[in-house]
Amino acid sequence: MIVMKFGGTSVESAAAIEGVAAIVASRRKLSPLVIVSAMAGITDQLVSIGHAAASGDWQSAFAVLESLRERHLRTAEQLLGKKRGATLAPRLQPHFFELENFVRGLAAVRELTPRGSDYLLSFGELLSSIMVADAFAMRGLNAEWVDSRECLVTDAAYTRAVPQMADTRERCTAKITPLLSKKRIPIMGGFIAATRDGVPTTLGRGGSDYSAAVFGAALDAERIEIWTDVEGMMTTDPRLCSDARTIKQISFNEAAELAYFGAKVLHPATLLPAIHQNIPVYVLNSRNGKSTGTEITAHAPPSRDVFRAITAKRSVSIVNVVASRGVMVHGFLRSVFEALDRHAASVDIVAISEVSLSFTMETKRLPQALLNDLEQIADVNCEREQAIICLVGEDIHGKPGVAASVFNTVADAGVNIRMISQGASEINISFVVSEEDVPKAVRRLHEQFFPREHKSAPVKTSSGVHQEISSNGDAHSARAKRTVERKPRSPRRAKRTAVGRA
């Protein structure tokens, strides 16, 4: 069997859902399990409803809710026709009534808890999956709706719940496997789950990809397909560089690094269940049913380029923590990291000198309380509107001169580097620049490392052996073959330890 996940833009309208039905029909012999996100923009609307209601502005909340209801009912009618759409409406209405009652309660108590937020956001996937299941059934696809909350079991960490794989596998075997054996196509909402006691949870924004991978691992899928609105993973953001091209093959480790450092095609945690089960993941374009997209596997053939891709993570802040002279260095570092741990702060890059430490965090996740704690032990200043640029490629540390070429290219573009990270990971070089410098830095780097014309050139490996890399990306040496066949390294996406700060 295979898992097919379709994102919000893939189910944003009746026409888009028609296209999805055609794609699934072409895969029906592979016993697909279909996962769908909420219609594009619906989750954001639900978030705004929650904020408005919790602040007491119930009129705005109900106005958005009404537009949300009208959009779903209108789409259902366009998909199914007036008569069939009228039969679907009574199945959707109870969910809208439930949502209305919840919003009234929010407006009364004026508090939206993490548990309440998960309950509120679950409606987007519930509504879209019910509608898609009916649309598929009408088109002869033998589809059946399944409530994801009855299959995907998580802990109670609301808004960022962690799947419990043993329980999830048991429930999937009981509820989904029988449908697949009868040649039925289960349709489920992504992103949503529940605790063992049935309390709704979510895997966090973007978690539909993650849930698809969890279901794939639980059911031992042959492959997992992530259908989105782009032609696979690309060498960089095409909005920044028009020369960006699709990556045909990439390793799990490389894809995970790109996802963590800003690539929006995949949720950063998506690949973990697939890595553990060695299940290939494909990123495909739902607007092109014949898309070949990007294949993500444990091993990928050596790239014809030095790097596999370049990505940028915006809206980052640098926090500089400087201790007074004479402070014991080990005590200072311990105090800083204890503060980070108390506030569950997830940092991207860390740079350490004798009595100072700098780290980066997403600005929206940087708590003021953390800064207040750090100010008790040292001088603290925060530089906002920064961005991390990350260049990813297997075994780049075995290629002399790569780092120098990167930083010289950035300097030639007139861009100042604030922090550098190289050494913590064997497959990336990361550095921090001002957010406004991202476009010109990425364009110059892409021009340097992804030229339009490729010529065979010798590349020196860490063992000193030169291998000839041709324009089709093949490495003509036994060394290259051994590189492809080596065991995958576990992705290290936790704290990055830097070698220094620019």
C-alpha positions as CSV (number, residue, x, y, z in Angstrom):
1,M,0.0,0.0,0.0
2,I,1.0,3.6,-0.4
3,V,0.2,6.8,1.5
4,M,-0.8,9.9,-0.5
5,K,-1.0,13.2,1.3
6,F,-2.5,16.3,-0.3
7,G,-1.9,19.8,1.1
8,G,-4.3,22.7,1.5
9,T,-3.8,24.2,-1.9
10,S,-4.4,20.7,-3.4
11,V,-7.9,20.7,-1.9
12,E,-8.6,24.4,-1.9
13,S,-11.5,24.3,-4.4
14,A,-13.8,22.0,-6.3
15,A,-11.5,22.1,-9.3
16,A,-8.5,21.2,-7.2
17,I,-10.3,18.3,-5.5
18,E,-11.3,17.1,-9.0
19,G,-7.7,17.0,-9.9
20,V,-6.8,15.1,-6.7
21,A,-9.5,12.5,-7.5
22,A,-7.9,11.9,-10.9
23,I,-4.5,11.4,-9.4
24,V,-5.8,9.0,-6.8
25,A,-7.7,7.1,-9.5
26,S,-4.4,6.6,-11.3
27,R,-2.9,5.0,-8.1
28,R,-5.9,2.9,-7.0
29,K,-4.2,-0.4,-7.9
30,L,-1.5,0.5,-5.3
31,S,-4.0,0.4,-2.4
32,P,-3.7,4.1,-1.4
33,L,-4.5,5.7,1.9
34,V,-5.3,9.3,1.3
35,I,-4.5,12.1,3.9
36,V,-5.8,15.6,3.3
37,S,-5.2,19.0,4.9
38,A,-7.8,21.6,5.6
39,M,-8.7,23.7,2.6
40,A,-6.1,26.5,2.0
41,G,-6.6,29.3,4.4
42,I,-9.1,27.6,6.7
43,T,-6.6,26.9,9.5
44,D,-5.7,30.6,9.6
45,Q,-9.3,31.5,9.7
46,L,-9.8,29.1,12.7
47,V,-6.9,30.8,14.4
48,S,-8.4,34.2,13.9
49,I,-11.8,33.0,15.2
50,G,-10.1,31.8,18.4
51,H,-8.2,35.0,18.9
52,A,-11.3,37.1,18.3
53,A,-13.6,35.1,20.6
54,A,-11.0,34.9,23.4
55,S,-10.7,38.7,23.2
56,G,-14.5,39.1,23.5
57,D,-15.0,40.1,19.9
58,W,-17.7,37.5,19.2
59,Q,-19.2,39.4,16.3
60,S,-15.9,39.2,14.3
61,A,-15.5,35.5,15.3
62,F,-19.0,34.6,14.0
63,A,-18.6,36.6,10.8
64,V,-15.4,34.5,10.0
65,L,-17.2,31.3,11.0
66,E,-20.1,32.1,8.7
67,S,-17.8,32.7,5.7
68,L,-16.0,29.4,6.5
69,R,-19.3,27.6,6.6
70,E,-20.4,29.1,3.3
71,R,-17.2,28.2,1.6
72,H,-17.5,24.5,2.5
73,L,-21.1,24.2,1.5
74,R,-20.5,26.0,-1.8
75,T,-17.6,23.8,-2.6
76,A,-19.6,20.7,-1.7
77,E,-22.4,21.8,-4.1
78,Q,-19.9,22.5,-6.9
79,L,-18.3,19.0,-6.4
80,L,-21.5,17.0,-5.9
81,G,-24.2,19.0,-7.5
82,K,-27.2,20.4,-5.7
83,K,-28.9,17.2,-4.9
84,R,-25.9,15.2,-3.6
85,G,-24.5,18.4,-2.0
86,A,-27.8,18.7,-0.1
87,T,-27.3,15.2,1.4
88,L,-23.7,16.1,2.5
89,A,-24.7,19.3,4.2
90,P,-26.5,17.6,7.1
91,R,-23.3,15.6,7.7
92,L,-21.3,18.9,7.9
93,Q,-23.7,20.9,9.8
94,P,-23.3,19.1,13.2
95,H,-19.6,20.1,13.1
96,F,-20.5,23.7,12.4
97,F,-23.0,23.7,15.3
98,E,-20.3,22.2,17.5
99,L,-17.8,24.8,16.4
100,E,-20.4,27.6,17.1
101,N,-21.0,26.4,20.6
102,F,-17.3,26.2,21.3
103,V,-16.8,29.8,20.0
104,R,-19.6,31.0,22.3
105,G,-17.9,29.4,25.2
106,L,-14.6,31.1,24.3
107,A,-16.3,34.5,24.1
108,A,-17.8,33.9,27.6
109,V,-14.6,32.8,29.4
110,R,-12.2,34.8,27.2
111,E,-9.4,32.2,27.4
112,L,-8.1,29.9,24.7
113,T,-6.0,27.1,26.2
114,P,-3.6,24.9,24.2
115,R,-6.1,22.1,24.6
116,G,-8.9,24.3,23.3
117,S,-6.7,25.5,20.4
118,D,-6.2,21.9,19.3
119,Y,-9.9,21.2,19.5
120,L,-10.7,24.4,17.5
121,L,-8.1,23.7,14.7
122,S,-9.2,20.1,14.3
123,F,-12.4,21.3,12.4
124,G,-10.5,22.2,9.3
125,E,-9.2,18.7,8.6
126,L,-12.5,17.1,9.7
127,L,-14.6,19.2,7.2
128,S,-12.2,18.8,4.3
129,S,-11.8,15.0,4.7
130,I,-15.5,14.4,4.9
131,M,-16.1,16.4,1.8
132,V,-13.3,14.8,-0.2
133,A,-14.5,11.3,0.8
134,D,-17.9,12.0,-0.6
135,A,-16.5,13.5,-3.8
136,F,-14.3,10.4,-4.3
137,A,-17.2,8.0,-3.7
138,M,-19.3,9.9,-6.2
139,R,-16.6,9.4,-8.8
140,G,-16.5,5.6,-8.3
141,L,-13.3,5.5,-6.1
142,N,-14.8,3.3,-3.4
143,A,-13.7,5.8,-0.7
144,E,-14.5,5.7,2.9
145,W,-14.0,8.4,5.5
146,V,-12.0,7.5,8.6
147,D,-11.7,9.8,11.7
148,S,-7.9,10.3,12.2
149,R,-8.5,10.9,15.9
150,E,-9.5,7.2,16.2
151,C,-6.2,6.0,14.7
152,L,-3.4,8.4,15.4
153,V,-2.6,8.3,19.2
154,T,-0.4,11.0,20.8
155,D,0.6,12.2,24.2
156,A,-1.1,15.2,25.8
157,A,1.4,17.9,24.6
158,Y,-1.3,20.0,23.1
159,T,-0.4,22.0,19.9
160,R,2.8,19.9,19.4
161,A,1.7,16.4,20.3
162,V,4.0,13.4,19.9
163,P,2.7,10.3,18.2
164,Q,2.7,7.0,20.2
165,M,3.7,4.6,17.6
166,A,2.8,1.3,19.3
167,D,-0.8,2.4,20.0
168,T,-1.1,4.0,16.6
169,R,0.1,0.9,14.8
170,E,-2.4,-1.2,16.7
171,R,-5.3,1.1,15.9
172,C,-4.3,1.4,12.2
173,T,-4.2,-2.3,11.9
174,A,-7.7,-2.6,13.4
175,K,-9.4,0.2,11.5
176,I,-7.5,0.8,8.2
177,T,-6.0,-2.5,7.2
178,P,-9.5,-4.2,6.8
179,L,-10.6,-1.4,4.5
180,L,-7.5,-1.7,2.3
181,S,-8.0,-5.5,2.1
182,K,-11.4,-4.8,0.7
183,K,-10.0,-2.5,-1.9
184,R,-11.5,0.5,-0.3
185,I,-9.7,3.9,-0.2
186,P,-9.6,5.4,3.3
187,I,-9.8,9.2,3.4
188,M,-8.4,10.9,6.6
189,G,-7.6,14.3,7.8
190,G,-3.9,15.1,8.5
191,F,-2.5,17.1,11.4
192,I,-5.2,15.9,13.9
193,A,-5.0,13.1,16.5
194,A,-6.1,12.3,20.0
195,T,-4.8,11.0,23.3
196,R,-5.5,7.5,24.5
197,D,-8.5,8.9,26.2
198,G,-9.9,10.5,23.0
199,V,-9.0,14.1,23.8
200,P,-8.3,15.9,20.4
201,T,-4.7,17.0,19.8
202,T,-2.7,18.3,16.8
203,L,0.9,17.6,15.6
204,G,1.5,21.4,15.1
205,R,1.2,23.6,12.1
206,G,2.3,21.8,9.0
207,G,1.7,18.4,10.8
208,S,-0.3,16.9,7.9
209,D,3.0,15.8,6.3
210,Y,4.1,14.3,9.7
211,S,0.8,12.4,10.2
212,A,1.1,10.9,6.7
213,A,4.6,9.6,7.5
214,V,3.3,8.3,10.8
215,F,0.5,6.4,9.1
216,G,3.0,5.1,6.5
217,A,5.3,3.8,9.1
218,A,2.4,2.3,11.1
219,L,1.1,0.4,8.1
220,D,4.6,-0.5,6.5
221,A,3.8,1.5,3.4
222,E,5.9,0.9,0.2
223,R,6.1,4.7,-0.3
224,I,4.8,8.0,1.0
225,E,3.8,10.7,-1.5
226,I,3.5,14.3,-0.4
227,W,1.5,16.2,-3.0
228,T,1.8,20.0,-3.0
229,D,1.7,22.9,-5.4
230,V,5.3,22.8,-6.5
231,E,7.4,20.5,-8.6
232,G,9.2,18.8,-5.8
233,M,12.1,20.1,-3.7
234,M,14.2,22.7,-5.5
235,T,17.8,23.9,-5.4
236,T,16.6,27.1,-3.8
237,D,13.4,29.2,-3.4
238,P,12.4,30.0,-7.0
239,R,11.0,33.3,-5.7
240,L,14.5,34.3,-4.9
241,C,16.2,32.8,-7.9
242,S,14.6,32.2,-11.2
243,D,17.3,29.6,-12.1
244,A,16.2,27.3,-9.3
245,R,15.6,23.7,-10.5
246,T,14.0,20.6,-9.2
247,I,16.1,18.1,-7.2
248,K,15.5,14.7,-8.7
249,Q,17.0,12.7,-5.8
250,I,18.1,13.7,-2.3
251,S,19.0,11.8,0.9
252,F,16.9,11.7,4.0
253,N,19.7,13.6,5.9
254,E,19.9,16.4,3.3
255,A,16.1,16.8,3.1
256,A,15.8,16.9,6.9
257,E,18.4,19.6,7.1
258,L,16.7,21.7,4.4
259,A,13.3,21.3,6.1
260,Y,14.7,22.4,9.5
261,F,16.5,25.4,8.0
262,G,13.6,26.9,6.1
263,A,12.5,24.8,3.2
264,K,8.7,25.0,3.3
265,V,7.9,22.0,1.1
266,L,8.2,19.6,4.1
267,H,7.5,19.8,7.8
268,P,10.8,19.3,9.6
269,A,9.7,16.2,11.5
270,T,8.0,14.6,8.5
271,L,10.9,12.3,7.6
272,L,11.6,10.8,10.9
273,P,9.0,7.9,10.8
274,A,10.0,7.2,7.2
275,I,13.7,7.2,8.1
276,H,13.1,4.6,10.8
277,Q,11.2,2.3,8.5
278,N,13.4,3.1,5.4
279,I,10.3,4.2,3.4
280,P,11.0,6.4,0.4
281,V,9.2,9.7,0.3
282,Y,8.2,11.5,-2.9
283,V,7.4,15.2,-3.1
284,L,5.1,15.7,-6.1
285,N,3.0,18.4,-7.8
286,S,-0.7,18.0,-7.5
287,R,-1.2,20.3,-10.5
288,N,0.7,17.9,-12.6
289,G,-0.6,14.4,-12.3
290,K,2.5,13.1,-14.2
291,S,4.9,14.8,-11.9
292,T,8.1,12.9,-11.1
293,G,9.1,15.5,-8.4
294,T,11.8,14.7,-5.9
295,E,12.6,11.2,-4.5
296,I,13.9,11.2,-0.9
297,T,15.7,8.0,0.2
298,A,18.3,6.8,2.7
299,H,21.0,7.2,0.1
300,A,21.1,9.4,-3.0
301,P,23.6,9.4,-5.8
302,P,26.4,12.0,-5.5
303,S,25.3,15.4,-6.7
304,R,26.9,16.9,-9.8
305,D,27.1,20.1,-7.8
306,V,29.1,20.7,-4.6
307,F,25.8,21.3,-2.7
308,R,22.4,19.8,-3.1
309,A,20.4,22.9,-2.2
310,I,20.4,26.3,-0.6
311,T,17.7,27.5,1.8
312,A,17.0,30.5,4.0
313,K,15.2,30.7,7.4
314,R,13.9,34.2,8.0
315,S,12.5,36.0,11.0
316,V,15.4,35.0,13.2
317,S,16.9,36.8,16.1
318,I,20.5,36.7,17.4
319,V,20.8,36.8,21.2
320,N,24.2,37.9,22.5
321,V,25.0,37.0,26.1
322,V,28.2,38.5,27.5
323,A,29.5,37.7,31.0
324,S,31.5,40.0,33.2
325,R,35.3,39.4,33.1
326,G,36.4,37.1,35.9
327,V,33.3,35.0,35.8
328,M,34.1,31.3,35.7
329,V,33.5,30.2,32.1
330,H,32.1,26.8,32.9
331,G,29.6,28.3,35.4
332,F,28.5,30.9,32.9
333,L,27.9,28.4,30.1
334,R,26.0,26.1,32.5
335,S,23.7,29.0,33.6
336,V,22.9,30.0,30.0
337,F,22.0,26.5,29.0
338,E,20.0,25.9,32.1
339,A,18.0,29.0,31.3
340,L,17.4,27.7,27.7
341,D,16.3,24.4,29.1
342,R,13.9,26.0,31.6
343,H,12.1,27.8,28.8
344,A,12.2,24.9,26.4
345,A,14.0,27.1,24.0
346,S,15.0,25.4,20.7
347,V,18.0,27.2,19.2
348,D,19.4,26.9,15.7
349,I,23.0,28.0,15.9
350,V,25.3,28.6,18.9
351,A,28.6,30.4,18.9
352,I,30.8,30.5,22.0
353,S,33.9,32.5,22.8
354,E,35.7,32.9,26.2
355,V,33.1,34.8,28.2
356,S,30.3,35.3,25.6
357,L,27.7,33.2,23.9
358,S,25.4,33.9,21.0
359,F,22.5,31.9,19.7
360,T,19.8,32.2,17.2
361,M,16.1,31.5,17.6
362,E,12.9,32.1,15.5
363,T,11.8,35.6,16.7
364,K,8.2,34.5,17.2
365,R,9.4,31.7,19.6
366,L,11.8,33.9,21.6
367,P,10.2,34.4,25.0
368,Q,10.8,37.7,26.8
369,A,10.9,35.7,30.0
370,L,14.1,33.9,28.7
371,L,15.8,37.2,28.0
372,N,14.8,38.4,31.5
373,D,16.4,35.3,33.0
374,L,19.6,35.7,31.0
375,E,19.9,39.4,32.1
376,Q,20.3,38.2,35.7
377,I,23.6,36.5,34.8
378,A,25.0,38.6,32.0
379,D,24.6,41.5,29.6
380,V,22.1,40.6,26.9
381,N,21.3,42.3,23.6
382,C,19.0,41.0,20.9
383,E,19.4,41.6,17.1
384,R,16.2,41.0,15.2
385,E,15.3,40.8,11.5
386,Q,18.1,38.3,10.8
387,A,18.1,35.2,8.7
388,I,20.0,31.9,8.5
389,I,21.3,30.8,5.1
390,C,22.1,27.1,4.9
391,L,23.9,25.2,2.1
392,V,23.3,21.4,2.3
393,G,25.2,18.6,0.6
394,E,26.6,15.2,1.6
395,D,30.3,15.0,2.6
396,I,31.0,18.7,2.0
397,H,33.6,18.7,4.8
398,G,35.6,16.3,2.7
399,K,36.0,18.9,-0.1
400,P,38.8,21.4,0.7
401,G,38.1,25.0,-0.1
402,V,34.3,24.8,0.0
403,A,33.8,27.0,3.0
404,A,36.2,29.6,1.6
405,S,34.4,29.7,-1.6
406,V,31.0,30.2,0.2
407,F,32.2,33.1,2.3
408,N,34.1,34.7,-0.6
409,T,31.0,34.6,-2.7
410,V,28.9,36.2,0.0
411,A,31.5,38.9,0.5
412,D,31.6,39.6,-3.2
413,A,27.9,40.2,-3.0
414,G,28.5,42.9,-0.4
415,V,26.8,40.9,2.4
416,N,28.0,41.0,6.0
417,I,28.0,37.7,7.9
418,R,27.0,37.9,11.6
419,M,27.5,34.2,12.7
420,I,29.0,31.1,11.2
421,S,28.2,27.4,11.9
422,Q,30.4,24.7,10.4
423,G,31.5,21.5,12.0
424,A,28.5,20.5,14.0
425,S,26.9,18.8,11.0
426,E,28.8,17.0,8.2
427,I,26.3,18.0,5.6
428,N,25.7,21.8,6.0
429,I,27.3,25.1,6.2
430,S,25.1,27.7,7.9
431,F,25.6,31.4,8.6
432,V,23.5,34.4,9.7
433,V,23.0,37.6,7.7
434,S,20.6,40.5,7.8
435,E,17.1,39.5,6.6
436,E,17.2,42.2,3.9
437,D,20.4,40.6,2.4
438,V,18.9,37.2,1.8
439,P,17.8,37.7,-1.8
440,K,21.2,38.9,-3.1
441,A,23.2,36.4,-1.1
442,V,21.1,33.4,-2.2
443,R,21.1,34.5,-5.8
444,R,24.9,34.9,-5.8
445,L,25.5,31.6,-4.1
446,H,23.1,29.8,-6.5
447,E,24.9,31.3,-9.5
448,Q,28.3,30.2,-8.0
449,F,27.3,26.6,-7.0
450,F,24.5,25.8,-9.4
451,P,25.8,27.1,-12.8
452,R,23.6,26.6,-15.8
453,E,26.2,24.7,-17.7
454,H,27.9,21.8,-16.0
455,K,31.3,20.5,-17.0
456,S,33.2,17.4,-15.7
457,A,35.5,18.5,-12.9
458,P,37.6,16.6,-10.4
459,V,36.5,16.8,-6.8
460,K,38.8,15.9,-4.0
461,T,37.2,13.6,-1.3
462,S,38.2,13.4,2.3
463,S,40.4,10.4,1.5
464,G,42.3,12.4,-1.0
465,V,40.9,10.3,-3.9
466,H,39.8,12.4,-6.9
467,Q,36.6,11.4,-8.6
468,E,35.3,12.7,-11.9
469,I,31.8,14.1,-11.7
470,S,30.0,14.3,-15.0
471,S,27.1,16.4,-16.1
472,N,24.6,13.7,-15.3
473,G,25.7,13.4,-11.7
474,D,27.4,10.0,-11.8
475,A,30.6,9.5,-9.9
476,H,33.0,7.2,-11.9
477,S,34.9,5.5,-9.1
478,A,34.6,2.7,-6.6
479,R,34.8,5.4,-3.9
480,A,31.6,6.9,-5.3
481,K,29.9,3.6,-5.2
482,R,30.9,3.0,-1.6
483,T,29.6,6.5,-0.7
484,V,26.2,5.6,-2.0
485,E,26.1,2.3,-0.2
486,R,27.2,3.5,3.2
487,K,24.7,3.3,6.1
488,P,22.7,6.4,6.7
489,R,23.6,8.7,9.5
490,S,20.9,9.7,11.9
491,P,19.9,13.3,11.2
492,R,21.2,15.7,13.9
493,R,18.7,18.6,14.0
494,A,19.1,19.7,17.6
495,K,21.4,22.4,18.7
496,R,24.1,23.4,16.2
497,T,27.5,24.1,17.8
498,A,29.3,26.8,15.8
499,V,33.0,27.2,15.2
500,G,32.9,30.9,15.7
501,R,31.1,34.1,15.2
502,A,31.9,36.6,12.3
